[in-house]
Amino acid sequence: MHKITMIVEGMSCNHCVRTIESALQQLGAMGKVDLAHKSVHIEYDNSNTAITQDKLKEAIENKGFEVVAL
């Protein structure tokens, strides 16, 4: 398992948390959102070439949030 943390702007409520976690699950990754620190902790199987950091970032940004740092 590979672990990364992304700093994400625009999250403010539990609906935001569910939206991001659902988007990551659709890719096969597990995400844990920390609203207080505006971060998303992500775990994924890095042997699965279909999952990349760029695709994870894109999944979050396609839901209307902005990834400002990895």
C-alpha positions in Angstrom: 0.0 0.0 0.0 1.1 3.5 -0.8 0.2 6.4 1.3 0.0 10.1 0.3 -1.5 13.2 1.8 -3.1 16.0 -0.3 -3.9 19.5 0.9 -7.4 20.4 -0.4 -9.2 23.7 -0.5 -12.9 24.1 -0.5 -13.9 21.4 2.0 -16.2 22.6 4.8 -18.7 19.9 5.8 -19.5 16.2 6.1 -21.0 16.3 2.6 -17.6 17.4 1.3 -16.0 14.5 3.2 -18.4 11.9 1.7 -18.0 13.4 -1.8 -14.2 13.1 -1.7 -14.1 9.7 -0.1 -16.6 8.3 -2.6 -14.6 9.7 -5.6 -11.5 8.0 -4.3 -13.3 4.7 -3.6 -14.5 4.7 -7.2 -10.8 4.6 -8.2 -10.0 1.8 -5.7 -8.3 4.0 -3.1 -9.2 4.7 0.5 -9.4 8.3 1.7 -9.7 9.8 5.1 -10.5 13.5 5.1 -9.3 15.8 7.9 -11.4 19.0 7.7 -9.5 20.8 10.5 -6.2 20.5 8.5 -7.8 20.6 5.0 -6.1 17.4 4.2 -6.9 14.0 2.6 -4.9 11.0 3.6 -5.0 8.4 0.8 -4.0 4.8 0.7 -3.9 2.8 -2.5 -2.3 -0.3 -4.0 0.6 1.2 -6.1 0.9 -2.1 -8.0 -2.4 -1.2 -9.6 -1.2 0.9 -12.5 -4.7 2.3 -13.0 -4.2 4.4 -9.9 -1.8 7.3 -10.0 -1.4 10.5 -8.0 -2.5 12.5 -11.0 -5.7 10.4 -11.2 -6.4 10.8 -7.5 -5.9 14.5 -7.8 -8.1 14.7 -10.8 -10.9 12.7 -9.1 -10.9 15.2 -6.2 -10.8 18.3 -8.5 -13.5 16.9 -10.7 -15.8 17.1 -7.6 -15.2 20.9 -7.3 -12.3 21.0 -4.9 -8.7 22.3 -5.4 -5.7 20.2 -4.5 -3.1 22.8 -3.6 -0.3 20.5 -2.4 0.8 16.8 -2.4 
